Amino acid sequence: MKCRFCSHEVHHEFIDLLNAPPSNAYLTFDQLDEPEIFYPLNVLVCEQCFLVQVDEYKKSDEIFDADYAYFSSMSSSWVEHAKNYVEMITEKQKLSSHSHVIEIASNDGYLLQFFYSKNIPCLGVEPTKSTADVARAKGINVIEDFFGETLAGTLQKADVILGNNVLAHVPNINDFVKGLKVALKHDGVITMEFPHLLNLIEKSQFDTIYHEHFSYLSLMTTMAVFKAHGLQIYDVEELVTHGGSLRIYATHIENDIAITTNVKTVLEKEASANLDTLEGYKGFQEKANKIKYDFLNFLLHAKAQNKKVIGYGAAAKGNTLLNYCGVKNDLIDFVVDKAPLKVGKYLPGSHIPIVMEENIKEAKPDFVIIFPWNIQDEIMKQLSYIREWNGQFVVAIPHLEIL
């Protein structure tokens, strides 16, 4: 395997999650009797640039298809995060009706709707028809395509280009970043948010690894990628979203903007964790295995005690956890989700049915496993009524905890 950034041969294993179906390949009832394709989920680290990456067994155009079932607006806390970003960047960049904003991976318009309401011209680039159609219904202009250098050359140059949780999703990271430079005005700014590799390692977040996440990013490596294509990361913010993310700010390298102390601080944290040597990437498999064994022990004990266990959130991270642990629908009765495209289907691999929230009050489960632990506070508030029958919440990451 060649590194998808520097083309160096990659040999060093970060973690092997064996084989799994694509995390968002939800099944219909009729598909339960059909063969299911499992792909290797083996993650490697490049010893030259330290890009952590999964091999591209599953093509991006197959993952992000017309029936893509993830809708960003389903999480109220994420929509609030988007609204706060729009307020911040509008003031910071003095955006107006004469500006132009591009969001890459704009999903269902969860963020651009706030620019639209301010009469700030904006464009979404979104390859999935299911979410793009929802955004268009909100009045947002959307190009239904994958972003890269070729597409960038056809777009009106932007004052702000943003992408939340997309940089890690692109198989050709070089083409993507080249496109950012092409589409950016001479004095424009790029902001990208992505889960921080440092948090993934330190908090044992192996469930955030799945086929549509091609890269796992440190600031150190991301700066190298951007610099190689004429862009300078000059500022960074550490966010709590998605278990700990970075928001980077970048512009054309020729603008020669001073680099903030925030960049130095994060780079020092990464160096302290040895992310600039292979030493920092050892031992992650053992952390994942400990979580696996504890989670299985919990489920088996609950089964032996005739306890009813369900899940909340048909999330990709939940599918990684379930499939690595080998959990099937005999241990978890059902999973609840708010996304209409998911309800009535079944989780890939585990074949656990996805149902509406009303089923919780009918079933009165003893335990509700929160799979999207990054929004566990939001979910616990939403489902607080399970306390009426002494129901309890459970999370497995970063360690098994009954809340």
N, C-alpha and C positions, 0 to 999 in steps of 0.2 A: 504494500500500500504506500502511495506517495502522499505526503502532507498536502492538504488542500490549500495551504497558503504558500509554503516555501518550496514544495516539491521534494523535500528531503525524504528518504525512505524511512518509514515509521515502523518500529518493531516493539516498542515498549508498551505493555498492556497496563492500562489504568484500572479497568474492571471488566469482567466478563459476566454479563447478565443472561448468558446462554441464548435461547431462542424465544422470540415473542412475535405475535402478530402485530401489525401496525396499531399504535395506541388509539387511534380514532376510527378504526375499521369496525364500527358497530354492526351487529348482525341482525337481520330480520328473522322471524320465526322459521321461515322456510329454509334459511341458510344454515340453521343449526344441524341439519342432516347432511350438509355438504362438507367436503374437505376444506380445511382452513390452512392458509399459508403462514408459516412461522419463519421469520428472518433472523439471522444472527444479530445479537445486540452486544457486540464486543467493542469496547472503547479503548483507544490508544492515545499516547501522548508523544508528540514530536520532540526528540531530544535536541533539536536545533532552535526552534522557535517556541516550543512548549504550548503549541495549540493542541488542546484535548479534543478528540474528534471520533465520531463513529463512522465506520465505512458505509458507503452509499449503496446498501443492498436494495433499499426501497426508494424509487425515484420520486422527486418532489412533486411532479405533475400527477403522480398517482395518489400521493398523500393529500394534497390540497386540491381535491376534485370538486365537481359541481355540487355535491351533497355534503360538503364539509360541515360538521355539526357543532363546531365551537363558536359561540356567539359571545363576544366580549361584554355586551350589555347585561348579561345574566347576573353579573356580580355588581351589586350596588356600590361596594367599596372601590372597585376598579373604575367605575364610571366617575365616582367622586375624585379619584386620583387623576383621571383625565381632565376633568373640569378645572382642578387646581393647576394642572400643568398649563392649560390654555391661558388662564389668568396670568400666570407667572411669565410665560414666554411672550405674551402680547405686550406686557409692560416692559419687559427686559429688552425686546427687540423693536419696540415702538411700532408694532404692526397696525395697519390701517386698511381702509378699503382699497388702497393702492398697492398693498402687499400681495404676496402669493405664497401659499403654504402647501406643501406636498406631504402627505402621510403615506408611508409604505406599509403595506399590510394593515389597511384601514378597517378591515373586518366589517362590522355592521354599522359603522358611523358613530360608534360610542364616543369618540373624541372629536372628530371633525364637526359634529353637530354644534359644538360650542363655538368654533370659529365661524360657522355658518350663521349662527344667531347674532354674531357681532358684525356681520357683513364683511368679513375678511375673506377674500377669494381663496378657495382651497380645492384641492384635488386629492382623491384617494386612489391608490394603486392597490388592487386586491384581486388575486387570482381565483378566489372561490365565488361562484355565482350565488350560492345560497346567502352568503353574508353581503355581497355587493348589492343584491336586489333590495335588501333591507335598508342599506345606506341610501340608495337612490330614492327610496320611498320617503326618506327624510329630506330630500331635496339636494343631496350631495352628489357632485359629479364624480364618477368612479370609472377608471380604466381597468378593465378586467384582464389582468395580465401579470406576469412575473416581472419584477424590476431587475434591470441590469443595464449595462452600458448602452446597448442598442436602443432600448426603450427610452432611456434618459435623454438621448440625443433628439428625441421627438417632442420633448416636453418644454413648456415655458419654464425658464429658470426661476428658482424659488429663493425667497428670503429666508425661509425656514424649511428644512427637510427633517422629518421626524420618523422614527420607527420604534415601536414598543414591542419587544420580544420577537423581532424578525431577524436581527443580525445572526443569531444562533441557528436560525432555520434555513439559511441559504446554503446549498451545496457548493456553489462557486462563489466563495467569499471575495475573491479578487475581482471578479466581474461586477459584483454588487457594489463594492467600495469604489471602483472606477466609475460606476454609474452615479454615485453620490457626488463625485467631483464634477462630472459633466453637467448635472442638473442644478448645481448650486450657483447662485449669483456670486459675483466677485467679493462682495462683503456679507454674504449670507452665512448662516450657521446651521450646523447639523446637530441634532440630538438623537441619541440612540439609547434605549434602555434594554438591559439584558441581565439575567441572573448572574451573579458574581461567582466565578469558579471557587474562590476562596471560601465562600459560605457553603457551597455544595460539598466541599471536602470537610470543612470543620464541623458542619451540622449533619453530616451523613445523608445528604439529600439525593441518594442514588435513584429515587423514584422520579426525579426530574430528567432522567435519561430515557429517551425514546427515539424512534427512527426519524422523526421530523426535526429533532434537535441535532443537527449535523456537527455543531461546534459548541464547546464549553469554554467560556472566555474569561481570561484575566485581563486587567487593565494593561499590564505589560505587553502581552501579545497583541491586544487590540491596537495599541499605539503603534506597534511595528507594522501591522497590516495597513493602517491608515497612512502612515508615513511613506510606505512603499508606493502609495498611489497619490502622493501629493497633498495629503491632508494632515493637519496637526490637531491632535486632541489637546486642548488648552485648559479644560476644567472638567471636574467630575464631581458628582454627588453620590453619596451612599444612601440608598433607599431601603425601606423595609419590605417593599413589595416582592412577591414571589420568593419569600424566604431570605431576602437580601439581594438587592440588585444594584447595579451601577447605572447612572445616567451620565453619559459623556457628552461634552460639547466640543465640536470640531469646526474648523474652517480651512480655507485654502492655506497651504503651508507658506506661500509667498506673502501672506498678510502679516506674518511675523508677530503674532499676538503673544503677549507674555503668558507663560504657563503658571497657573495658580499653585498655591501651597497644597491645595486639596489633592492635586495629582501626585505630588511628592509624598504626601501622607499615605495614600492608597498603595503606591508603589513600595513604600517601606514596609507596609503590612504584608504585602505579597512576598517580599524578599525575606522577611522574618519567618514566613511559613515555608520557605525554600521552594517557592514556585518557579524560581529561576534555575533550579537543578532538578534532576530526576528524583532526588530524595523526597521532595515534597509531594510526590504522587504515589508513594508506596503506602500500603496498609489499608487502602480504601476498600478492597474486596472483603477484608476481615470485618470492617465496620458494617458493610451491607449484610454479611452473613449473620452477624449478631442480631440485627434487626429482624431478619428473616426467621430465625429460630424463635425469638421472643414472640413474634406475631403469630406464628403457627402454634406455639404453646398456648397462647391466649385463646385462639379459636378452638383448639381441640379441648381445652378445659371447659370453655363455655358450652361446647356441644355435649360433653360428658355430664354437665350440670343441667341439661335441657333448657339452656338459656337461648332466647331468640336474638340473633345478631343480624343487623342490616347495615347498609352503607349509605352515606350521603355524598353525592357528587360523582357522576360518571366521568371522572377526570382522567386525562392521559396519565398523570402521575399515579393514580390509583391502579390503572391497568398494568403499569410497570411493576408495581409492588405485588399485585395479585398473581401475575404470570411468573415472576421470579420465585415467588413462594409456592407456586403450584396450587393455588387455592381455586376451588370450583364452587358451584352453586349448592353443594351439600353443606357448606360451612357458613355461607352468607345467603340469606333468603332473597334479598333484593337490594337494589340501589336506587335511591331517589335522585332525580335531577329536574331542574327547571327548564332545560332546553327542549322545546317541542320536537325537534328532529331526533332527539335521543329517546324520548319516552316511547315505550312499546317495542324497543329493540333490546339487544342483549350485549353485554360486555364481550369484547373479543377475547378468546382464549378461555376465560372462566365461565362464560355463558350465563352469567348472573343477569336476571331480568332488570330492566330499567323502568321504573314506575313513577307516578306522580306523588306529590307530598301527602295527599289525603290518605295514602296507604299506611302512613306511620301511625296515625291515630287509630286506625282499624287494627293494626298488628300489635301495637303497644310493645315494641321491642325492649329488651333489657339493655342492649348496647347499640349505639349508633356510631359506626366508624366513620370519621371525617377523613375522606381521601384528599380533598384540596385543603391541606392543613394551613396553607398560606392565607386562607380567609376563614380560619376556624372561629374567630370571635364573631364574625358576621353570621356564620351558620349556627353557632350555639345560641345566639340571640334569637334568630329566626325560629329555632326548634326548642326554645326554652320550655315549652309545654310538656316535653317528655319527663320532666321532673314530677309531673302529676302522678305518674305510676312508678316513680323511682328509676326511670331510665337514666343511663349514663353515657357520656360521650367518650370516645376512644380515638387516640391518634397513635400512629406507629413510628413517625419520623419526628425528631431525630432519635427518639427512643420510645418504646411502648409506654403509654401513659393513659390511665383512666382518669378523666377530668371530672 
